[in-house]
């Protein structure tokens, strides 16, 4: 993903989740995805999907059972 895509996706996520601390960061040696953080905590990966005629991005986030214990 290029820096312009990352900037736009980060702005979208910040607006959608009303959370200005969301950050989207490029992944080393990967150009098809970026990492998503809240502050310094890694929360997931966004994958670029351009196999079809429609370009899209898919956000994947795992929620571990241990994460639910704090709720």
N, C-alpha and C positions, 0 to 999 in steps of 0.2 A: 504494500500500500504506500502511496506517495504521501509526502507531508501535507499536501492540500486535502486529500481524502481524510487523513487522520484529524486534521484541524476541524473539518466539517462534521465528522462523526462525533468528535468530542463535544462540539457545540450542541449538536442534536441531543446527545445523552444528557448533558448538563441541563438543557431545557426540559426534556421529557421527564426526567426524574427529579427536577428541581433540586439539583445537588451540584453546586459549583466545584466541589472537591474531586469530581470524577476526572480522571486523566486517561488519555489514550496514548500509548507509547509504541513506537516502532519496535519490532522484534529483531534481534540480531540474526543475520543470515536468512531471514524469511521476508519475502515480499508479498505474500498472499494473506497476511494476517497482522494483527496488532494486539497488544495486551491492554487490558482495562484495569485501572486501579482506582480505589477510593483512598485518597491520601497516599500512604505508602503500602496499603494492603492490596495485593493482587486478587482480583475477583473473577477474571475470565478472559476470554479471547474473542476477538472479532475476526471472522474469516470473510475475505472478498470472494464473491461467487460471480464469475463472468462467463460461465459455460453456456448459458442461454442467451437469448437476445436481450433479456432484461438483466441489468447489472444490479446486484443486491449485496448486502452485508449481513452475516449471521452472527449473532452474539451468543456465545456458549458459556454458561456459568454452572459450575458444580456446587452443590450445597451438601456439605458433609453432615452426618448425624451429630458430630461434636459441635458444629456451628449452631445447631438448634438448641443445645443445652443452655446457651446463654440467653435465650429468649424467654 
